[in-house]
Every structure is written in C-alpha cells, then in structure tokens.
Amino acid sequence: MRIFSDKKSGKNAERDELAKALDYLREGDTLVVPSLDRLGRSLQDLIAIVAGLRKRGIGFRSLHEALDTTTPGGRLVFHVFAALAEFIRELIVEGTREGLDAARARGQRLGRPPAMTPEQIRHARDLLTHPGNSVSSIARLLGVSRSTIYKYVPELTTGDRPTLTEPASRGPLPSGR
C-alpha cells in the first residue's frame, strides 16, 4: 500500500500527487480516497477519473460515501450518485439563471457598478480641454486609473482631446502635490 497526499485544493487543476498516484496504479489495484470531493474538481472530472481507472482495470473506493466500484452494485451506486449530483448542479444553474432574469425584469442593474459617474466623466472631459492637464493627473484627481479615463472618454484613444466648446467652469488642475 502506498499513500499519496495532495496539499493543494481539489479545485486546483495541477495536482502533482494525484498524477503520481494515477501513474503508480496498475491493473488489479484499487484507488482509495477519503471522500469523493478529494478526488475530483467537478462531477465531470470525477466521472472521467473513475472511468479512466475502470478502463485500466483499476478499482475505486471512497470511504466516506462507502462506494466500491470493484463490484457491480458499487458501480451502479457511483453512477446514480453522479447522475443526482449532475441533476442538482443543473437545477442550481437553472435557478440562478431564472433569478438573474427576474432581477433584470425588475430593472435591477447586474454586475459591477460603473467606475465613474456621469458627473465625473463631464469633469474629466472639462479638465482635458486644458492642454496643461495630463490624463494621469486627472485620473489621480478623480481617484481612478488612467485606463478608466480612456474607457469613459473614448475620444482620447484616437488622440483627440475634448475641445473647449463653452466657457470652462474649472481651470487647469492645481499644480502642487
């Protein structure tokens, strides 16, 4: 008997000890895990690993769930558990989708809030009409990044600065730190 122990999360795709354990196993061996969630990152991953073991003639046991795929009954129970888990996952996805649709129907805005308010965008455009103001200094003043300024004032990406069309209410930025 040989024990392999991963220290990384089961969600991590690169699990060196699991890879070593799977490589070590030979036909007639049985892979024993404390619980199903320690073997697979997802249901699909779990099914793929167990199917690969079965093709190689390797048994699988999970101590917590009392599963033993070396027997026909154990294989049946494993597939029933897998099917139920997949069904539950799909119900959760469907419920989430319905909840998001309902929130949209109520007019709720979903996702990350905008980084700049319309007033901040107008202020940035106004400040950009003065040649002495840089994008960096305006970004610092407004508490956003330079890339946010470029995102909300798209005419800057073409190299055009906003032009002064009406008398500016604010002058150039104060020069001090």
JOUR-V466670 format. One record per helix or strand of 2 or more residues. SS is the DSSP state (H for helix, E for strand). FROM is the first residue (numbers start at 1). LEN is the number of residues. If there is no record, write none. Layout:
BEGIN
SS | FROM | LEN
SS | FROM | LEN
END
This chain:
BEGIN
H | 16 | 9
E | 30 | 4
H | 36 | 3
H | 43 | 13
E | 59 | 4
E | 67 | 2
H | 72 | 34
H | 118 | 11
H | 135 | 8
H | 146 | 7
H | 154 | 5
END
